């Protein structure tokens, strides 16, 4: 089983819609969680960290559920510019490892 | 502030040839990573450096891949000899540490092995 699993998509939604996707992880020792965004043929960039209490950054909301071992990303009022691949990332501070998921492709249509 | 710089951006070689990629991390970032990314996949760690020390190279195929980070700044990743399956994007990233988990990536070096 992969350490990090994501639905590859693609999620194809109309502009203005709300979209959400999850990421599951297998190792409960995972300590920190992040969402990265990667545009086509570009490098990944940090979108937001994911905190246990949940956190929001504008139209983006991230949640962590340690009991069920998943994190989620919710995008409200989606824009065309949100089209990208969203990578779920976790780290183990004790082992100093950072693991990337395979990504979920999101396509926003006009 | 300059970001992570990688070169070359693109490289096309024939199988069995050698190839080398260069990375200049963000100034002051002690941690440097080399990742490999295949199409439709997430980045996979090849090697991580803390200053000049390779602290995690467990995923580096040592029969053909090598890396170095002299003086704890720039790094070079080499493949010799290259195989068809090595075609991928090689990403270099740096970070000031794992305090917040943010990695800063370069634009990557896209390798095509024919």
Interface residues (C-beta under 8 A of the other chain):
Chain A: X4 X8 X32 X34 X42 X43 X44 X45 X46 X49 X87 X89 X91 X93 X96 X97 X98 X99 X100 X101 X102 X103
Chain B: X33 X35 X40 X41 X42 X43 X44 X45 X48 X55 X56 X91 X98 X100 X101 X102 X103 X105 X106 X107 X108
